[in-house]
Amino acid sequence: MAAATPRAQGRTPGTPGIARIISASLIGTTIEWYDFFLYGSAAALVFNTLFFPDSDPLVGTLLSFLTYAVGFAARPIGGVVFGHFGDKIGRKKLLVLSLMMMGGATFAMGLLPTHATLGVGAPILLTVLRLIQGFALGGEWGGAVLIVSEHGDDKNRGFWASWPQAGAPGGNLLATGVLALLAAVQSDEAFLAWGWRIPFLLSGVLVIIGLWIRVSVSESPLFLEAQARAAAEAAETGAAAKQDAPVVEVFRHNWRGVLTAIGTRLGENVSYYILTAFVLVYVTVHLELPKSTALNAVLIGSAVHFVTIPLWGALSDRIGRRPVTLIGSVGMAAWAFAFFALVDSESFTVITLAVTVGLLFHGAMYGPQAAFISEMFDTKVRYSGASMGSQLASIIGGALAPIIAVELLKDYGSATPVALYVCVTVVITTLTVLVAKETRGRSLSQRSTAPGDSAAAVPSATIST
């Protein structure tokens, strides 16, 4: 006789515990992104001097961003490993592990000796810790958005699932805010000597808070239901059915979903790191303005970004994931050129406007993304599929974006090629979303009806263009 599933026992998606689930996911994700973005900000502002001191400013920054990119290279590996075990043993355990790994690596960065003390060993250790960061974050995103998506109801999934997405600007806001505060109260000499370590060491305290919150959440009811269903099927047949590893299942039957996720994330990923990481280099090195100008502009823009991402997610529940994403991608294609023209004004107010509007367009792509990608895959492979699609995009998108942008700036001395680069990537995202199927309204508990087409079961009434 089939075992009672969590749904049969009354634990349906959308129950009152959703607020606690969202809080745990948002706080944990914010802390993890704080750790990850802190490195990006430090790479643009101080690591070029402390760990690559024998290069000219732009070359040193380029080397610093290469170690920054290493973290992205490790993210798909983390996505595969965390996705495999997340689909096998549950979302919650892996979320706790990813937070511990990320926080430990970041705290250790705050204790690292610099090139002046250790020589070449310093950037090597920095790179190893960056690899651990990337590995942890590769598993974080899928678990954080899925545990919310699989607790929330079908009608409001775009809104609920967008809250972990807000953890990205939340973490950037926190990281940039701490750096901006230190830059305001310290001299450049003090900041380079020891002040830069404070935000990294602060991560240890934040991780303890995040772990305390995360261990209190319940496991995904849809994951528990899938486990119960598999156990019931095994009891009826007398033996457990042989199953491939989740990542194999994904590439065998859901490869279209992976490609769609990559294309959807590409322009969003590139534009975000240009708006928040490369702009620090552009303002401080190319325009030779105080680093506080760029940091405060990103700080204000990130605050607006944090507030508006859930609003974009809620809008996607009303008009669909695709239309909202297209608002962002088309808008960003045009804004890429206006962005640098405004930043070149060297006015703090205008630079802040440029960053804020850019992040608003980015939020339209990013807000619906968690629900959109989650709805492309079945429960038994959802962690693996969502993680792989998302993290593969991060290599060709976020990892390379600051490096390509710095190289273009160094070669041409102008931001126009950088704007063109952003425009091309968001056009790819636009084309991907135009040919993708709308997923709004899909029940995450039902199985795909066609191999390789995990959105095939969307009711026709929910399809929008």
Secondary structure, DSSP 8 states (H G I E B T S, - for coil): -----TTTTT--TT-TTHHHHHHHHHHHHHHHHHHHHHHHHHIIIIIHHHT-TTS-HHHHHHHHHHHHHHHHHHHHHHHHHHHHHHHHH-HHHHHHHHHHHHHHHHHHHTT---HHHHTTHHHHHHHHHHHHHHHHHHHHHHHHHHHHHTTS-STTHHHHHHHHHHHHHHHHHHHHHHHHHHHHHS-HHHIIIIITHHHHHHHHHHHHHHHHHHTTS---HHHHHHHHHHHHHHHHHTS------HHHHHHHH-HHHHHHHHHHHHHHHHHHHIIIIIHHHIIIIIS---HHHHHHHHHHHHHHHHHHHHHHHHHHHHH-HHHHHHHHHHHHHHHHHHHHHHHTT--HHHHHHHHHHHHHHHHHHHTTHHHHHHTTS-GGGHHHHHHHHHHHHHIIIIITHHHHHHHHHHHHSSSHHHHHHHHHHHHHHHHHHHHS---TT--TTS--SBTTBTTTT--GGG---
